[in-house]
Amino acid sequence: MSSSFFVQCQPKKDALIMKTEDTEFAITPCQITYKGKELPLGKPLDAWIQLLGTYSRHTGRGYVWDSLGIAINDWEANHEYVKELYIFFVNLDSKVGQAGKLQFVWNEYYILSKEEEESLLKSTIRNKPYTQEELDQSREKMLKKKPDYIYPFTPYIQTVNLQGAPVKSGMSLNEVNKERSKIKGLEKMGYWDNDGDWSRDSGSTTIKTGEFREQKDHSSICPNQDYWYYITLRYSEGELEYLKISYELYEK
């Protein structure tokens, strides 16, 4: 059973804990809020539209609010309720995105850099070098595919309050854990070893690509609820890609 990520945040001396009203998204024990209102995880899409307004796009992976930098997923719950929220800190326009290194477009969405184009224009790898027209057509083909992916056109640029510690675009895993270390009761975010490669990497903070989460179990923190949340941070090539909040019903 996966771990939950809520802890009672007790401050170390002189440590500054973020207040829930300091940020749009606040993750606190037993509750996750957006602008002071509880997120309707575990509820149907209509509840999200009521809170956030009409979504921008629907892709095969979820519903996207491009201007907010977020997306939700209900397909894993047979479209009965929303199971996951993604807060994206980068998108397809980012360097890691254009290099085809984001999780949901790994080596699938790829924009050639100027250096790569110049190399192909001179390349002898085939009978004749690529033409600029061919490269332009390739780029346009990729750009037309952008709306098919879950990544919002505008990434989220504000700070998320994760258990009293900040998470925001550009933060390395070391920076995230440094902020968490200031708060008593919070553990570091470590690698979630779910890649099936038979190596024991659980808890590692040196891996560059994968999902990271707190390792200890807090599932008993809200004993009167029949559900809980777990939170993971996804890093791709060392770049913070998204924060994912997943809703789970207790097994009976």
C-alpha positions as semicolon CSV with decimal commas, in nm:
position;residue;x (nm);y (nm);z (nm)
1;M;0,000;0,000;0,000
2;S;0,144;0,338;-0,099
3;S;0,242;0,594;0,161
4;S;0,048;0,908;0,245
5;F;0,235;1,234;0,274
6;F;0,071;1,422;0,556
7;V;0,254;1,497;0,877
8;Q;0,189;1,713;1,175
9;C;0,422;2,003;1,103
10;Q;0,586;2,111;1,427
11;P;0,848;2,383;1,380
12;K;1,209;2,359;1,478
13;K;1,332;2,665;1,660
14;D;1,331;2,969;1,432
15;A;1,199;2,766;1,136
16;L;0,945;2,945;0,917
17;I;0,643;2,738;0,821
18;M;0,436;2,864;0,532
19;K;0,076;2,950;0,610
20;T;-0,202;2,798;0,403
21;E;-0,310;3,144;0,287
22;D;0,040;3,224;0,158
23;T;-0,004;3,020;-0,158
24;E;-0,278;2,910;-0,398
25;F;-0,213;2,541;-0,334
26;A;-0,169;2,431;0,027
27;I;-0,113;2,070;0,131
28;T;-0,182;2,025;0,502
29;P;-0,277;1,727;0,721
30;C;-0,588;1,562;0,576
31;Q;-0,668;1,845;0,337
32;I;-0,548;2,002;0,013
33;T;-0,680;2,345;-0,078
34;Y;-0,679;2,582;-0,374
35;K;-0,731;2,948;-0,282
36;G;-0,870;2,838;0,052
37;K;-1,120;2,589;-0,091
38;E;-1,077;2,214;-0,060
39;L;-0,985;2,040;-0,383
40;P;-1,256;1,798;-0,500
41;L;-1,029;1,498;-0,542
42;G;-1,245;1,187;-0,537
43;K;-1,534;1,379;-0,690
44;P;-1,653;1,396;-1,055
45;L;-1,526;1,640;-1,317
46;D;-1,823;1,875;-1,265
47;A;-1,696;1,962;-0,918
48;W;-1,363;2,070;-1,066
49;I;-1,529;2,283;-1,329
50;Q;-1,729;2,451;-1,056
51;L;-1,408;2,533;-0,868
52;L;-1,172;2,614;-1,156
53;G;-1,398;2,702;-1,449
54;T;-1,416;2,519;-1,780
55;Y;-1,104;2,327;-1,875
56;S;-0,904;2,423;-2,185
57;R;-0,845;2,083;-2,343
58;H;-0,918;1,715;-2,301
59;T;-0,636;1,479;-2,394
60;G;-0,612;1,104;-2,373
61;R;-0,449;1,141;-2,031
62;G;-0,664;1,406;-1,869
63;Y;-0,825;1,750;-1,860
64;V;-0,597;2,052;-1,887
65;W;-0,634;2,411;-1,763
66;D;-0,370;2,579;-1,980
67;S;-0,375;2,917;-1,809
68;L;-0,346;2,761;-1,460
69;G;-0,067;2,517;-1,541
70;I;-0,255;2,215;-1,408
71;A;-0,429;1,900;-1,526
72;I;-0,646;1,629;-1,371
73;N;-0,697;1,261;-1,446
74;D;-1,015;1,059;-1,403
75;W;-0,959;0,779;-1,652
76;E;-0,788;0,557;-1,393
77;A;-1,112;0,574;-1,195
78;N;-1,326;0,481;-1,498
79;H;-1,424;0,850;-1,528
80;E;-1,631;0,820;-1,209
81;Y;-1,417;1,063;-1,009
82;V;-1,090;1,255;-1,033
83;K;-0,802;1,051;-0,901
84;E;-0,501;1,272;-0,972
85;L;-0,400;1,637;-0,992
86;Y;-0,085;1,744;-1,172
87;I;0,079;2,081;-1,110
88;F;0,327;2,126;-1,395
89;F;0,637;2,338;-1,341
90;V;0,767;2,291;-1,697
91;N;0,601;2,216;-2,028
92;L;0,683;2,118;-2,386
93;D;0,842;2,459;-2,454
94;S;1,106;2,405;-2,185
95;K;1,455;2,285;-2,270
96;V;1,390;1,942;-2,120
97;G;1,054;1,932;-2,299
98;Q;1,194;2,012;-2,642
99;A;1,463;1,750;-2,585
100;G;1,193;1,483;-2,550
101;K;1,277;1,413;-2,185
102;L;0,945;1,469;-2,011
103;Q;0,770;1,165;-1,869
104;F;0,462;1,151;-2,089
105;V;0,644;1,235;-2,414
106;W;0,977;1,060;-2,356
107;N;1,163;1,063;-2,690
108;E;0,829;1,129;-2,862
109;Y;0,807;1,508;-2,875
110;Y;1,140;1,644;-2,993
111;I;1,234;1,987;-3,132
112;L;1,574;2,014;-3,299
113;S;1,808;2,276;-3,161
114;K;1,978;2,523;-3,396
115;E;2,303;2,329;-3,358
116;E;2,129;2,002;-3,447
117;E;1,965;2,160;-3,751
118;E;2,296;2,298;-3,872
119;S;2,452;1,954;-3,833
120;L;2,175;1,785;-4,032
121;L;2,201;2,044;-4,309
122;K;2,562;1,936;-4,356
123;S;2,518;1,569;-4,274
124;T;2,622;1,295;-4,516
125;I;2,435;1,026;-4,323
126;R;2,210;0,981;-4,626
127;N;2,259;1,035;-5,000
128;K;2,195;1,407;-4,968
129;P;2,181;1,648;-4,672
130;Y;1,850;1,745;-4,519
131;T;1,700;2,063;-4,658
132;Q;1,578;2,353;-4,446
133;E;1,229;2,289;-4,582
134;E;1,237;1,932;-4,448
135;L;1,350;2,049;-4,105
136;D;1,084;2,321;-4,098
137;Q;0,815;2,066;-4,185
138;S;0,939;1,836;-3,909
139;R;0,919;2,118;-3,655
140;E;0,572;2,221;-3,764
141;K;0,453;1,861;-3,738
142;M;0,573;1,846;-3,378
143;L;0,421;2,182;-3,287
144;K;0,082;2,072;-3,422
145;K;0,091;1,778;-3,180
146;K;0,125;1,999;-2,871
147;P;-0,250;2,012;-2,795
148;D;-0,259;1,631;-2,788
149;Y;-0,040;1,616;-2,477
150;I;-0,133;1,679;-2,115
151;Y;0,133;1,948;-2,064
152;P;-0,026;2,293;-2,020
153;F;0,072;2,574;-2,251
154;T;0,162;2,784;-1,944
155;P;0,347;2,610;-1,659
156;Y;0,273;2,688;-1,295
157;I;0,512;2,959;-1,174
158;Q;0,394;3,018;-0,817
159;T;0,500;2,842;-0,498
160;V;0,318;2,537;-0,363
161;N;0,292;2,491;0,013
162;L;0,387;2,125;0,064
163;Q;0,343;2,047;0,435
164;G;0,469;2,391;0,530
165;A;0,774;2,387;0,301
166;P;0,794;2,552;-0,043
167;V;0,805;2,376;-0,378
168;K;0,834;2,582;-0,694
169;S;0,965;2,580;-1,048
170;G;1,341;2,541;-1,081
171;M;1,396;2,389;-0,736
172;S;1,637;2,099;-0,733
173;L;1,563;1,797;-0,516
174;N;1,842;1,908;-0,281
175;E;1,679;2,250;-0,245
176;V;1,340;2,092;-0,175
177;N;1,490;1,869;0,094
178;K;1,689;2,157;0,245
179;E;1,363;2,347;0,301
180;R;1,195;2,037;0,442
181;S;1,482;1,980;0,685
182;K;1,392;2,308;0,858
183;I;1,060;2,164;0,977
184;K;1,044;1,903;1,250
185;G;0,864;1,588;1,141
186;L;0,925;1,625;0,770
187;E;1,147;1,372;0,600
188;K;1,339;1,414;0,278
189;M;1,179;1,330;-0,054
190;G;1,354;1,020;-0,189
191;Y;1,332;0,812;-0,503
192;W;1,024;0,594;-0,533
193;D;1,169;0,267;-0,660
194;N;0,895;0,149;-0,896
195;D;1,093;0,104;-1,216
196;G;1,120;-0,274;-1,195
197;D;1,492;-0,286;-1,278
198;W;1,570;-0,508;-0,976
199;S;1,805;-0,249;-0,823
200;R;1,734;-0,118;-0,476
201;D;1,719;0,257;-0,525
202;S;1,441;0,342;-0,280
203;G;1,507;0,668;-0,101
204;S;1,794;0,778;-0,325
205;T;1,835;1,153;-0,376
206;T;2,099;1,133;-0,649
207;I;1,888;0,980;-0,929
208;K;1,806;1,240;-1,194
209;T;1,487;1,099;-1,346
210;G;1,190;0,952;-1,162
211;E;0,931;1,016;-0,892
212;F;1,032;1,116;-0,542
213;R;0,833;1,104;-0,221
214;E;0,857;1,084;0,153
215;Q;0,917;0,727;0,262
216;K;0,738;0,693;0,594
217;D;0,370;0,604;0,627
218;H;0,124;0,863;0,756
219;S;-0,190;0,676;0,662
220;S;-0,325;0,690;1,019
221;I;-0,309;1,070;1,046
222;C;-0,676;1,110;0,949
223;P;-0,853;0,815;1,117
224;N;-1,205;0,938;1,041
225;Q;-1,155;0,942;0,663
226;D;-1,199;0,649;0,426
227;Y;-0,950;0,798;0,181
228;W;-0,602;0,946;0,182
229;Y;-0,364;1,127;-0,052
230;Y;-0,008;1,069;-0,154
231;I;0,218;1,327;-0,314
232;T;0,511;1,271;-0,546
233;L;0,755;1,506;-0,717
234;R;0,861;1,408;-1,067
235;Y;1,210;1,505;-1,183
236;S;1,319;1,458;-1,543
237;E;1,691;1,491;-1,613
238;G;1,720;1,675;-1,281
239;E;1,447;1,929;-1,370
240;L;1,135;1,950;-1,152
241;E;0,858;1,845;-1,391
242;Y;0,546;1,824;-1,177
243;L;0,391;1,770;-0,837
244;K;0,129;1,494;-0,841
245;I;-0,146;1,453;-0,583
246;S;-0,319;1,115;-0,593
247;Y;-0,643;1,019;-0,421
248;E;-0,681;0,667;-0,282
249;L;-0,967;0,492;-0,105
250;Y;-0,867;0,272;0,187
251;E;-0,875;-0,096;0,109
252;K;-1,155;-0,266;0,300
